[in-house]
Amino acid sequence: MLKMLKSNRLLLLAILLLSLGLLIGCSSGGYDGDEQASFMLINSSPKDGATISADITGITLEFNYELASKEIAILEDGNAISGLTSKTDGKKVTISGFELSKSTSYELNYSVTNNDGTSINGKINFLTMSNLPDISGLANLNETMMQAFYWEMNTGEYASDYPEEANLWNLLADRADDLADIGITSLWLPPANKAWGGVGVDADQDVGYGTHDLWDLGEFDKQGSVRTKYGTKDQLLTAIDAIHTSGMKAYYDIIFNHRMGAYNKDIDVKLSANSPDKAGGTIDAWTNFDLAGRQKYYTQDKWGDLWHDFKWDWRAFDGVDYAEDKGNGLYLFAGKTWGLVPDDPWMREPEYLMGADVDYYNYPNGYDGTPEPNINVVDEMKAWGEWITKEIGFDGFRIDAVKHVDSTFIYEWIDHVQSATNKELFFVGEAWLEDKTALKSYLDLVDGRADIFNKAKNSELKVFDFPLRAKFKNMRDGNGTFDISTLSTAGLVNDSTHGERAVAFIDNHDTSGSNAENYGKRGIDKYSYQAYAYALTRESTVPTIFWKDYYQHGMKSGLDKLIQARKYYAYGTGHEVDNNDNDVYSYVREGLDNVEGTGLVMMISDGTSGDLVTREINSRQSNTAFRDITGNVSGTVVTDEQGYGDFKVIKSEAKGCSVWVPVID
């Protein structure tokens, strides 16, 4: 237990608050002028928002000017700790003489003056950990994926504010251990291959979706650069090694749909009689590719039956949207059909998206007939899939724009690549369908191709849960009027037949930032912690953390607590509660009988009143003390013999998220 200053506690607080000018928490101390603003706290241990061991014996603060005086107080749940000692050494303050309790919220307040007489004040909030559940014996630990990039990375103000992101592969190698420690189990990397960024844009400036040469991972001087935007092939290999050493997996962002950046034209390419434009005519098409990486790695001696002597020219594609001699249009090549994809009323041709559209299968007898493979392309992609997993070391894939890629090929390729390795690969597709029925129908379409290959199993493809994110958009835009109880059935994740194929996410490179704004889209910039709490505690999904939320949007400390809740506590069967309403949604994980301390009660609110509200909830754990791992609500809740307890959450956007976890003595 802590030694508390009993009789003089209020006096101490009054004196300290007065010395801080009643402005605790303002990093500039309320002063104006450049001179005062330049005096600041530059480092601390622990950092604001950290969760730390209760066993620490010292706290350090570092400022950018030498100090003349300081006032320090540490509050435990509003009570001042007695017996503190603090020493100043130039710019540093070391604090000792305290004992911390486990599972407790703390607030360190400081008021310091430098040798020039300038004063600032502020506060640092931190939590102490309880004893954590011992999950070392679990065969199936919870997975949490992080998307390790965003669209604007290393551009504009982001380049100056985050210069370390200029060499992402190196950065991932440096951060791998830290990310694994907090509970990230896999990293979704950006497209690692050489890409074409447009006329006058070198490959090291392109995000990676203008796919040029899948076999060039930053090795050859093509498209104006040897390296990709993220580094060289050697740096990528080092990053993958570091990711694996940390215990995480690395997923490749593969673009099957198209190729861009052809160096040469194919002249007088004949068009199909079914071409949407210039039917039966001819065009000059930029479809003749010279691929250095492919020339080195796709060879007969290496790939045997998967090797074919062919060139990536117009015969590897089914159509384009630009002709050198005819201009813009939609052109289908002779002898080709569009691939088998779900219908899309918003598009002129659902299978065509952009660039030189890669041809995998044709359907001369209609989509119900026997498909004819473009065997050269299909087999090369099988070889590439084996190479990128077995030689380069990737552990799975995010498949870009998957609903625009032929579904027969998607089934066949996933089946082949998985069968070619002993490790269990991960496949998730970006099928941008916000209607749950449509998303399920897409998965059924891919699964249905099993008959073509005499297979009796469904595809191993998962999909991002866009229907769930659509609910988060409604919550974002509701300003407190959204019926949050509807989250009980939201998205694919709650579907009885397809729920385990859902990958939950809140935002990504397409839904947040400048790329999203170009298409009139907007990120989940309100109630985002509520959305993450929902995703990270849910049963039967792989939730995704967005790098930009974590590092650029200031959510790291809050997300660390939610990721920790998933890593250690979110186990056992999930249960809806019976008293959800328009403002409060709760969800229970009952925990595991064989791992003490697992289980949780998650509560989120989109209310706006700021009131602390209580719900009687069956935690499925009797006579158990719970704490809010987020720190938004202090104190503990103790359940009765039936497992019921009075759990609390705050009705607000900023703090309307509480995850109650068992306290282990």
C-alpha positions as CSV (number, residue, x, y, z in Angstrom):
1,M,0.0,0.0,0.0
2,L,1.0,3.6,-0.6
3,K,2.0,5.9,2.2
4,M,-0.5,8.8,1.9
5,L,-0.2,12.2,3.3
6,K,-3.5,12.2,5.3
7,S,-4.0,15.4,7.3
8,N,-2.1,17.7,5.0
9,R,-3.2,16.3,1.6
10,L,-5.6,19.1,0.7
11,L,-3.1,21.7,1.8
12,L,-0.4,20.2,-0.4
13,L,-2.7,20.1,-3.4
14,A,-3.8,23.6,-2.9
15,I,-0.3,24.9,-2.7
16,L,0.8,22.9,-5.7
17,L,-2.2,24.0,-7.8
18,L,-1.5,27.6,-6.9
19,S,2.1,27.3,-7.9
20,L,1.0,25.8,-11.2
21,G,-1.3,28.8,-11.8
22,L,-4.3,26.5,-11.9
23,L,-3.3,25.5,-15.4
24,I,-2.1,21.9,-14.9
25,G,-1.8,20.1,-18.2
26,C,-0.9,23.1,-20.3
27,S,2.6,22.4,-21.6
28,S,3.4,26.1,-22.1
29,G,2.0,27.0,-18.7
30,G,-0.3,29.6,-20.2
31,Y,2.6,31.9,-21.1
32,D,2.8,33.9,-24.4
33,G,5.8,34.7,-26.4
34,D,8.5,32.7,-28.3
35,E,10.9,32.8,-25.3
36,Q,8.5,31.0,-23.0
37,A,7.2,28.6,-25.6
38,S,10.7,27.4,-26.3
39,F,11.1,26.1,-22.7
40,M,9.6,22.7,-22.6
41,L,9.7,19.1,-21.4
42,I,11.5,17.1,-24.0
43,N,11.5,13.6,-22.5
44,S,10.1,11.7,-19.6
45,S,10.1,8.2,-18.1
46,P,7.4,7.1,-18.0
47,K,5.8,8.9,-21.0
48,D,2.4,10.4,-20.8
49,G,-0.3,7.7,-21.3
50,A,2.2,4.8,-20.6
51,T,1.3,1.6,-18.7
52,I,4.2,0.6,-16.5
53,S,5.3,-1.8,-13.9
54,A,4.4,-0.9,-10.3
55,D,7.9,-1.9,-9.3
56,I,9.7,1.2,-10.6
57,T,11.6,3.2,-8.0
58,G,12.4,6.3,-10.0
59,I,10.8,8.8,-12.5
60,T,12.8,11.2,-14.7
61,L,11.9,14.4,-16.4
62,E,14.1,16.1,-18.9
63,F,13.8,19.7,-20.1
64,N,15.6,21.7,-22.7
65,Y,16.9,24.3,-20.3
66,E,18.8,24.0,-17.0
67,L,16.4,24.4,-14.0
68,A,16.5,26.8,-11.1
69,S,13.6,25.3,-9.2
70,K,10.8,22.8,-9.4
71,E,7.6,21.6,-7.6
72,I,6.6,18.0,-8.0
73,A,3.5,16.0,-6.9
74,I,2.2,12.6,-7.7
75,L,-1.5,11.8,-7.3
76,E,-2.9,8.3,-6.9
77,D,-6.6,8.5,-7.7
78,G,-6.6,12.2,-6.6
79,N,-4.6,11.6,-3.4
80,A,-1.1,13.0,-3.1
81,I,1.7,10.6,-2.3
82,S,3.8,11.5,0.7
83,G,7.6,11.1,1.1
84,L,8.6,12.2,-2.4
85,T,12.2,13.3,-3.0
86,S,13.3,15.1,-6.2
87,K,16.7,16.0,-7.3
88,T,17.7,18.4,-10.1
89,D,20.8,17.8,-12.2
90,G,21.0,20.5,-14.8
91,K,18.1,19.9,-17.2
92,K,16.9,16.7,-15.5
93,V,14.7,16.0,-12.5
94,T,14.8,12.6,-10.8
95,I,11.9,11.7,-8.5
96,S,12.1,8.9,-5.9
97,G,10.7,8.0,-2.5
98,F,7.4,6.5,-3.5
99,E,5.8,3.1,-3.8
100,L,3.2,2.4,-6.5
101,S,0.2,0.1,-6.4
102,K,-0.7,-2.3,-9.2
103,S,-3.7,-1.5,-11.5
104,T,-3.8,2.1,-10.5
105,S,-4.0,5.5,-12.3
106,Y,-1.4,8.1,-11.5
107,E,-1.0,11.8,-12.4
108,L,2.4,13.5,-12.0
109,N,2.2,17.3,-11.8
110,Y,5.2,19.5,-12.3
111,S,6.0,23.2,-12.1
112,V,9.5,24.2,-13.1
113,T,11.5,27.4,-13.6
114,N,14.7,27.8,-15.6
115,N,17.7,30.0,-14.9
116,D,16.2,32.8,-17.0
117,G,13.1,32.9,-14.8
118,T,10.7,31.3,-17.3
119,S,8.2,28.9,-15.7
120,I,6.1,26.1,-17.2
121,N,3.9,23.5,-15.8
122,G,2.2,20.3,-17.0
123,K,1.2,16.8,-16.1
124,I,2.0,13.2,-17.1
125,N,-0.7,10.5,-16.7
126,F,0.3,6.9,-16.4
127,L,-1.1,3.5,-15.3
128,T,0.5,0.7,-13.4
129,M,0.0,-2.9,-14.6
130,S,-1.6,-5.6,-12.6
131,N,-0.2,-9.1,-12.8
132,L,-0.9,-10.2,-16.3
133,P,-2.6,-13.5,-17.3
134,D,-0.1,-16.2,-18.2
135,I,-0.9,-16.8,-21.8
136,S,2.4,-18.5,-22.7
137,G,0.7,-21.9,-22.9
138,L,-2.0,-20.9,-25.3
139,A,-1.9,-22.5,-28.7
140,N,-4.0,-19.8,-30.4
141,L,-3.0,-16.4,-29.2
142,N,-5.1,-13.5,-30.4
143,E,-4.0,-11.9,-33.7
144,T,-3.7,-8.2,-34.3
145,M,-2.5,-6.8,-37.6
146,M,-1.0,-3.4,-38.2
147,Q,-1.1,-1.6,-41.6
148,A,2.4,-0.3,-41.5
149,F,2.1,2.6,-43.9
150,Y,-0.3,5.4,-45.1
151,W,-0.7,7.2,-48.4
152,E,1.1,10.5,-47.5
153,M,4.1,8.8,-45.9
154,N,7.3,10.7,-46.5
155,T,5.6,13.5,-48.4
156,G,4.9,17.1,-47.6
157,E,4.7,17.9,-43.9
158,Y,4.8,14.3,-43.1
159,A,8.3,14.0,-44.5
160,S,9.5,16.9,-42.3
161,D,7.6,15.8,-39.2
162,Y,8.5,12.1,-39.5
163,P,11.9,11.9,-41.3
164,E,12.5,8.4,-40.1
165,E,9.7,7.2,-42.4
166,A,11.8,8.0,-45.4
167,N,13.3,4.5,-45.1
168,L,10.4,2.4,-44.0
169,W,12.1,-1.0,-44.2
170,N,14.8,0.2,-41.8
171,L,12.2,1.7,-39.5
172,L,10.2,-1.5,-39.4
173,A,13.4,-3.4,-38.5
174,D,14.0,-0.9,-35.6
175,R,10.5,-1.0,-34.3
176,A,9.7,-4.7,-34.7
177,D,10.5,-5.7,-31.1
178,D,8.5,-2.9,-29.6
179,L,5.4,-3.5,-31.8
180,A,5.5,-7.3,-31.0
181,D,5.8,-6.5,-27.3
182,I,2.6,-4.5,-27.2
183,G,0.7,-7.2,-29.0
184,I,1.0,-6.7,-32.7
185,T,1.3,-10.1,-34.3
186,S,1.6,-9.2,-38.0
187,L,2.5,-6.3,-40.2
188,W,0.7,-5.5,-43.5
189,L,3.5,-4.0,-45.6
190,P,3.0,-1.7,-48.5
191,P,3.5,-3.0,-52.1
192,A,7.2,-3.9,-52.1
193,N,7.7,-4.1,-55.9
194,K,8.8,-1.6,-58.4
195,A,5.9,0.6,-59.5
196,W,5.1,3.4,-61.9
197,G,4.0,6.7,-60.4
198,G,3.1,8.5,-63.6
199,V,4.8,10.6,-66.1
200,G,7.8,12.4,-64.5
201,V,7.4,10.5,-61.2
202,D,10.2,8.1,-60.2
203,A,9.5,4.7,-58.6
204,D,10.8,5.8,-55.3
205,Q,8.0,8.3,-55.0
206,D,5.1,6.0,-55.8
207,V,3.0,4.4,-53.0
208,G,3.3,1.2,-54.9
209,Y,-0.1,0.6,-56.5
210,G,1.1,1.5,-60.0
211,T,2.5,-2.1,-60.3
212,H,5.2,-2.5,-62.8
213,D,7.5,-5.5,-62.0
214,L,6.5,-7.8,-59.2
215,W,9.9,-9.5,-59.3
216,D,11.8,-6.3,-58.7
217,L,11.8,-5.5,-55.0
218,G,14.1,-2.5,-55.2
219,E,17.0,-4.2,-57.0
220,F,17.2,-2.8,-60.5
221,D,17.5,0.7,-61.9
222,K,14.1,0.9,-63.5
223,Q,11.4,3.6,-63.6
224,G,13.9,6.2,-62.5
225,S,15.1,4.5,-59.3
226,V,16.7,1.3,-57.9
227,R,14.9,1.5,-54.6
228,T,11.1,1.6,-54.1
229,K,9.5,4.3,-51.9
230,Y,10.3,2.2,-48.9
231,G,13.9,1.1,-49.5
232,T,16.0,-1.5,-51.3
233,K,15.5,-5.3,-51.6
234,D,18.3,-5.9,-49.1
235,Q,16.7,-3.5,-46.6
236,L,13.4,-5.3,-47.1
237,L,15.0,-8.7,-46.4
238,T,16.5,-7.3,-43.2
239,A,13.1,-5.9,-42.1
240,I,11.5,-9.3,-42.7
241,D,14.2,-11.0,-40.7
242,A,13.6,-8.6,-37.8
243,I,9.8,-9.0,-38.0
244,H,10.2,-12.8,-37.8
245,T,12.8,-12.6,-35.0
246,S,10.3,-10.5,-33.0
247,G,7.6,-13.2,-33.4
248,M,5.5,-11.3,-35.9
249,K,4.5,-12.1,-39.5
250,A,4.8,-10.0,-42.6
251,Y,2.0,-9.7,-45.2
252,Y,2.5,-8.6,-48.8
253,D,0.2,-6.1,-50.5
254,I,-0.3,-7.7,-53.9
255,I,-1.9,-5.9,-56.9
256,F,-3.1,-8.5,-59.3
257,N,-5.4,-6.3,-61.2
258,H,-3.1,-4.3,-63.5
259,R,0.3,-3.3,-64.7
260,M,1.6,0.2,-65.5
261,G,4.6,1.9,-67.0
262,A,5.2,-0.1,-70.2
263,Y,8.2,1.2,-72.0
264,N,6.9,0.3,-75.5
265,K,3.7,0.3,-77.5
266,D,2.0,-2.7,-79.2
267,I,0.9,-1.4,-82.6
268,D,-2.4,-2.2,-84.3
269,V,-3.8,-4.4,-81.5
270,K,-7.1,-5.9,-82.7
271,L,-10.1,-5.2,-80.6
272,S,-13.0,-7.5,-79.7
273,A,-16.3,-7.1,-81.4
274,N,-17.6,-6.7,-77.8
275,S,-15.2,-3.9,-77.0
276,P,-17.1,-1.1,-75.2
277,D,-15.3,1.4,-77.5
278,K,-14.0,1.0,-81.1
279,A,-15.4,-2.5,-81.4
280,G,-13.6,-4.5,-84.1
281,G,-11.1,-1.8,-84.7
282,T,-7.4,-1.5,-83.7
283,I,-5.4,0.6,-81.2
284,D,-1.9,1.3,-80.3
285,A,-1.6,0.2,-76.7
286,W,1.1,0.8,-74.0
287,T,1.2,-2.9,-73.1
288,N,4.8,-4.0,-74.0
289,F,6.8,-4.4,-70.8
290,D,10.6,-5.0,-70.3
291,L,10.9,-6.3,-66.8
292,A,14.4,-6.7,-65.3
293,G,13.3,-8.4,-62.1
294,R,11.3,-11.0,-64.0
295,Q,14.1,-11.7,-66.4
296,K,16.4,-12.6,-63.4
297,Y,14.0,-14.6,-61.2
298,Y,11.5,-16.1,-63.6
299,T,13.6,-18.7,-65.4
300,Q,13.1,-22.2,-66.8
301,D,15.7,-23.9,-64.6
302,K,14.1,-22.4,-61.5
303,W,10.4,-23.0,-62.2
304,G,10.1,-26.0,-64.6
305,D,6.5,-26.5,-65.6
306,L,5.5,-23.1,-64.2
307,W,7.9,-21.4,-66.7
308,H,6.7,-20.3,-70.1
309,D,8.6,-18.5,-72.8
310,F,6.5,-15.4,-73.3
311,K,6.6,-11.7,-73.1
312,W,4.4,-9.3,-71.2
313,D,2.8,-7.7,-74.2
314,W,-0.9,-7.2,-75.1
315,R,-1.5,-10.9,-74.9
316,A,-1.0,-10.8,-71.2
317,F,-3.8,-8.3,-70.8
318,D,-7.5,-8.2,-71.7
319,G,-7.9,-4.4,-72.1
320,V,-6.9,-0.8,-71.4
321,D,-8.5,2.5,-70.9
322,Y,-6.1,4.5,-73.1
323,A,-4.9,4.2,-76.7
324,E,-2.0,6.2,-78.1
325,D,-3.9,6.8,-81.3
326,K,-7.5,6.8,-80.1
327,G,-7.2,8.5,-76.7
328,N,-9.3,7.6,-73.6
329,G,-11.8,4.9,-73.8
330,L,-12.5,1.3,-72.7
331,Y,-11.0,-1.2,-75.1
332,L,-11.3,-5.0,-74.9
333,F,-8.8,-6.9,-76.9
334,A,-9.8,-9.5,-79.6
335,G,-10.1,-13.1,-78.3
336,K,-10.6,-11.8,-74.7
337,T,-13.5,-11.6,-72.3
338,W,-13.7,-9.7,-69.1
339,G,-13.1,-11.8,-66.0
340,L,-15.7,-13.3,-63.6
341,V,-16.3,-10.7,-60.9
342,P,-19.4,-9.5,-58.9
343,D,-21.6,-6.9,-60.6
344,D,-20.9,-3.2,-59.8
345,P,-23.6,-0.8,-61.0
346,W,-21.2,2.1,-60.4
347,M,-18.7,0.9,-63.0
348,R,-19.0,0.7,-66.8
349,E,-17.3,-2.7,-66.7
350,P,-17.0,-4.2,-63.2
351,E,-13.8,-6.2,-64.0
352,Y,-11.9,-3.2,-65.4
353,L,-10.3,-0.8,-62.9
354,M,-7.2,0.9,-64.3
355,G,-4.1,0.5,-66.3
356,A,-3.3,-2.5,-68.5
357,D,-5.8,-5.0,-67.1
358,V,-4.2,-8.4,-66.5
359,D,-5.9,-11.3,-68.2
360,Y,-6.2,-14.5,-66.1
361,Y,-9.2,-16.3,-67.5
362,N,-11.5,-16.0,-70.4
363,Y,-15.1,-17.2,-70.8
364,P,-15.9,-17.7,-74.5
365,N,-19.0,-19.8,-73.7
366,G,-20.3,-17.4,-71.0
367,Y,-19.6,-17.3,-67.3
368,D,-21.5,-20.5,-66.7
369,G,-19.2,-22.3,-69.2
370,T,-15.8,-23.8,-68.8
371,P,-13.2,-21.0,-68.3
372,E,-10.0,-20.9,-70.4
373,P,-6.9,-19.8,-68.5
374,N,-4.3,-17.5,-69.9
375,I,-1.9,-20.2,-68.8
376,N,1.3,-18.1,-69.2
377,V,0.1,-15.4,-66.8
378,V,-1.5,-17.8,-64.3
379,D,1.5,-20.0,-64.0
380,E,3.9,-17.1,-63.6
381,M,1.8,-15.7,-60.8
382,K,1.9,-19.1,-59.1
383,A,5.7,-19.1,-59.4
384,W,5.8,-15.5,-58.0
385,G,3.6,-16.5,-55.1
386,E,5.9,-19.4,-54.2
387,W,9.0,-17.1,-54.5
388,I,7.6,-14.3,-52.4
389,T,6.6,-16.7,-49.5
390,K,9.3,-19.3,-49.6
391,E,12.4,-17.3,-50.7
392,I,11.6,-13.7,-49.7
393,G,9.8,-14.8,-46.5
394,F,6.3,-13.2,-46.6
395,D,3.7,-15.0,-44.5
396,G,0.5,-13.9,-46.3
397,F,-1.2,-11.3,-48.5
398,R,-3.5,-8.4,-48.6
399,I,-5.0,-8.6,-52.1
400,D,-5.8,-5.2,-53.5
401,A,-9.1,-4.5,-55.3
402,V,-9.8,-8.2,-55.2
403,K,-13.4,-7.9,-56.5
404,H,-12.0,-6.6,-59.8
405,V,-9.8,-9.6,-60.3
406,D,-11.1,-12.8,-61.9
407,S,-12.6,-15.0,-59.2
408,T,-11.5,-18.3,-60.8
409,F,-7.9,-17.1,-60.6
410,I,-8.3,-15.9,-57.0
411,Y,-9.5,-19.3,-55.9
412,E,-6.8,-21.2,-57.9
413,W,-3.9,-19.0,-56.9
414,I,-4.7,-19.0,-53.1
415,D,-5.1,-22.8,-53.3
416,H,-1.8,-23.3,-55.1
417,V,0.4,-20.9,-53.0
418,Q,-0.9,-22.4,-49.7
419,S,-0.3,-25.9,-51.0
420,A,3.2,-25.1,-51.9
421,T,4.4,-24.2,-48.4
422,N,4.2,-25.8,-45.0
423,K,3.4,-22.6,-43.2
424,E,-0.1,-21.4,-42.8
425,L,-0.5,-18.3,-45.0
426,F,-3.0,-15.5,-44.4
427,F,-5.1,-14.1,-47.3
428,V,-7.3,-11.0,-47.0
429,G,-9.0,-9.3,-49.9
430,E,-10.1,-5.7,-50.3
431,A,-13.6,-6.1,-51.6
432,W,-15.1,-2.7,-51.1
433,L,-18.7,-3.7,-50.5
434,E,-20.5,-2.1,-47.6
435,D,-23.5,-4.2,-47.9
436,K,-23.1,-7.4,-45.9
437,T,-25.2,-9.5,-48.3
438,A,-23.1,-8.4,-51.3
439,L,-19.9,-9.2,-49.4
440,K,-21.1,-12.6,-48.5
441,S,-22.1,-13.2,-52.1
442,Y,-18.7,-12.3,-53.3
443,L,-17.1,-14.9,-50.9
444,D,-19.6,-17.4,-52.2
445,L,-18.6,-16.6,-55.8
446,V,-15.0,-17.3,-55.0
447,D,-15.8,-20.5,-53.0
448,G,-18.0,-21.7,-55.9
449,R,-15.0,-21.9,-58.2
450,A,-13.8,-25.0,-56.3
451,D,-15.8,-27.1,-58.7
452,I,-13.7,-26.0,-61.6
453,F,-10.6,-27.6,-59.9
454,N,-12.5,-30.6,-58.5
455,K,-11.9,-29.2,-55.0
456,A,-14.3,-29.8,-52.1
457,K,-13.3,-26.9,-49.9
458,N,-14.0,-23.2,-49.6
459,S,-11.3,-20.7,-50.4
460,E,-9.1,-19.5,-47.5
461,L,-9.8,-15.9,-48.5
462,K,-10.9,-13.5,-45.8
463,V,-12.2,-10.0,-46.5
464,F,-12.0,-6.6,-44.8
465,D,-15.3,-5.9,-43.0
466,F,-16.5,-2.8,-44.9
467,P,-20.1,-3.3,-43.6
468,L,-18.8,-3.0,-40.0
469,R,-16.8,0.2,-40.9
470,A,-20.0,1.6,-42.5
471,K,-21.6,1.3,-39.0
472,F,-18.6,3.2,-37.5
473,K,-19.3,5.9,-40.1
474,N,-22.8,6.2,-38.9
475,M,-21.5,6.5,-35.3
476,R,-19.0,9.2,-36.4
477,D,-21.7,11.2,-38.1
478,G,-24.4,10.7,-35.5
479,N,-23.2,13.3,-33.0
480,G,-24.6,11.2,-30.2
481,T,-27.8,10.2,-32.0
482,F,-26.5,6.9,-33.4
483,D,-28.2,3.8,-31.9
484,I,-25.0,2.2,-30.6
485,S,-27.0,-1.0,-29.6
486,T,-27.1,-1.9,-33.3
487,L,-23.4,-2.8,-33.1
488,S,-24.5,-6.2,-31.7
489,T,-25.4,-7.4,-35.2
490,A,-23.1,-5.0,-37.3
491,G,-20.9,-6.1,-40.1
492,L,-19.7,-9.4,-41.5
493,V,-18.0,-10.3,-38.2
494,N,-21.4,-11.1,-36.6
495,D,-22.6,-13.2,-39.4
496,S,-23.4,-16.8,-38.4
497,T,-22.0,-18.3,-41.7
498,H,-19.2,-16.0,-42.7
499,G,-18.2,-14.2,-39.5
500,E,-14.8,-15.9,-39.1
501,R,-13.7,-14.6,-42.5
502,A,-14.1,-10.9,-41.4
503,V,-11.0,-8.7,-40.8
504,A,-12.1,-5.7,-38.9
505,F,-10.5,-2.3,-39.6
506,I,-11.3,1.3,-38.8
507,D,-9.3,3.2,-41.4
508,N,-6.6,2.6,-44.0
509,H,-4.7,4.4,-46.7
510,D,-7.8,4.7,-48.9
511,T,-10.3,5.8,-46.3
512,S,-8.3,8.4,-44.4
513,G,-6.1,11.3,-45.6
514,S,-5.5,13.0,-48.9
515,N,-6.2,9.9,-51.1
516,A,-9.6,9.5,-49.4
517,E,-10.4,13.1,-49.7
518,N,-9.8,12.9,-53.5
519,Y,-12.8,10.6,-53.7
520,G,-15.0,12.4,-51.2
521,K,-14.3,10.0,-48.4
522,R,-13.4,10.7,-44.7
523,G,-11.8,8.8,-42.0
524,I,-13.3,7.7,-38.7
525,D,-12.1,10.9,-37.0
526,K,-14.8,10.8,-34.2
527,Y,-15.5,8.0,-31.8
528,S,-12.4,6.2,-33.1
529,Y,-11.4,4.7,-29.7
530,Q,-14.9,3.3,-29.4
531,A,-14.5,1.7,-32.9
532,Y,-11.1,0.3,-32.0
533,A,-12.4,-1.1,-28.6
534,Y,-15.1,-2.9,-30.4
535,A,-12.8,-4.4,-33.0
536,L,-10.0,-5.4,-30.6
537,T,-12.3,-7.2,-28.1
538,R,-14.4,-9.0,-30.7
539,E,-14.5,-12.7,-31.0
540,S,-13.7,-14.3,-34.4
541,T,-11.9,-11.5,-36.2
542,V,-8.4,-10.2,-36.9
543,P,-8.5,-6.5,-36.1
544,T,-6.3,-4.0,-37.9
545,I,-4.4,-1.1,-36.4
546,F,-3.7,1.8,-38.8
547,W,-0.2,3.2,-38.6
548,K,-1.4,6.7,-39.1
549,D,-3.8,6.5,-36.2
550,Y,-1.1,5.0,-34.0
551,Y,1.7,7.3,-34.8
552,Q,0.4,10.4,-36.5
553,H,-3.0,10.9,-34.9
554,G,-1.7,10.7,-31.4
555,M,-3.6,7.5,-30.5
556,K,-0.6,5.4,-29.5
557,S,-0.9,5.4,-25.7
558,G,-4.7,4.7,-25.9
559,L,-4.3,2.0,-28.5
560,D,-1.5,0.4,-26.5
561,K,-4.0,-0.2,-23.7
562,L,-6.6,-1.7,-26.0
563,I,-4.1,-3.9,-27.8
564,Q,-2.9,-5.1,-24.4
565,A,-6.5,-5.9,-23.5
566,R,-6.7,-8.0,-26.7
567,K,-3.3,-9.7,-26.1
568,Y,-3.9,-10.8,-22.6
569,Y,-7.7,-10.7,-21.8
570,A,-9.9,-11.0,-24.9
571,Y,-10.4,-14.8,-24.7
572,G,-13.4,-17.1,-24.3
573,T,-16.8,-17.0,-25.8
574,G,-18.3,-13.6,-26.5
575,H,-21.6,-12.5,-25.1
576,E,-24.0,-9.7,-25.9
577,V,-25.6,-8.1,-22.9
578,D,-29.3,-7.5,-22.4
579,N,-29.3,-3.8,-21.4
580,N,-27.6,-2.2,-24.4
581,D,-29.4,1.0,-25.5
582,N,-29.0,4.0,-27.8
583,D,-26.1,5.5,-25.8
584,V,-24.2,2.5,-24.3
585,Y,-23.0,-0.8,-25.9
586,S,-21.4,-3.5,-23.8
587,Y,-19.9,-6.9,-24.7
588,V,-18.4,-9.6,-22.6
589,R,-15.7,-12.2,-23.2
590,E,-16.1,-14.9,-20.5
591,G,-12.4,-15.8,-20.3
592,L,-10.7,-19.2,-20.2
593,D,-11.0,-21.7,-17.4
594,N,-7.4,-22.7,-17.7
595,V,-5.8,-19.2,-17.8
596,E,-6.4,-17.1,-14.7
597,G,-7.4,-13.5,-15.2
598,T,-8.6,-13.7,-18.8
599,G,-12.0,-12.3,-19.9
600,L,-13.3,-8.7,-20.0
601,V,-16.3,-6.4,-20.1
602,M,-16.1,-3.9,-22.9
603,M,-18.3,-0.7,-22.7
604,I,-18.5,2.1,-25.3
605,S,-20.7,5.1,-25.5
606,D,-21.4,7.7,-28.2
607,G,-23.1,9.9,-25.6
608,T,-22.2,13.6,-25.2
609,S,-23.3,14.5,-21.7
610,G,-20.1,13.5,-20.0
611,D,-22.1,11.6,-17.3
612,L,-20.6,8.5,-15.7
613,V,-23.2,5.8,-16.2
614,T,-23.6,2.3,-14.7
615,R,-24.8,-0.9,-16.1
616,E,-25.4,-4.2,-14.3
617,I,-23.6,-6.7,-16.4
618,N,-23.0,-10.4,-16.1
619,S,-19.2,-10.8,-16.5
620,R,-19.4,-14.6,-16.3
621,Q,-16.9,-14.4,-13.5
622,S,-18.1,-14.5,-9.9
623,N,-16.5,-12.7,-7.0
624,T,-13.9,-11.1,-9.2
625,A,-12.4,-7.6,-9.1
626,F,-12.2,-5.7,-12.4
627,R,-10.3,-2.6,-13.4
628,D,-10.7,-0.3,-16.4
629,I,-7.5,-0.9,-18.4
630,T,-8.0,2.3,-20.4
631,G,-7.9,4.4,-17.2
632,N,-10.9,6.4,-18.2
633,V,-12.8,5.2,-15.1
634,S,-10.9,4.8,-11.9
635,G,-11.5,2.3,-9.1
636,T,-12.5,-1.3,-9.3
637,V,-15.8,-3.3,-9.8
638,V,-16.3,-6.5,-7.8
639,T,-18.8,-9.0,-9.1
640,D,-21.2,-11.0,-7.0
641,E,-21.6,-14.8,-6.8
642,Q,-23.5,-14.9,-10.1
643,G,-20.9,-12.8,-11.9
644,Y,-22.9,-9.6,-12.0
645,G,-21.2,-6.2,-11.3
646,D,-22.0,-2.5,-11.7
647,F,-19.7,-1.6,-14.6
648,K,-19.2,2.0,-15.7
649,V,-18.5,4.1,-18.7
650,I,-18.5,7.8,-19.5
651,K,-20.9,9.3,-22.0
652,S,-18.4,11.2,-24.1
653,E,-16.4,10.9,-27.3
654,A,-13.0,11.4,-25.7
655,K,-13.5,9.0,-22.8
656,G,-16.5,6.9,-23.8
657,C,-14.5,3.7,-23.9
658,S,-13.8,1.4,-20.9
659,V,-12.5,-2.2,-21.0
660,W,-12.8,-3.8,-17.6
661,V,-10.3,-6.7,-17.0
662,P,-9.8,-9.0,-14.0
663,V,-7.4,-8.0,-11.3
664,I,-4.9,-10.7,-10.5
665,D,-3.4,-10.5,-6.9
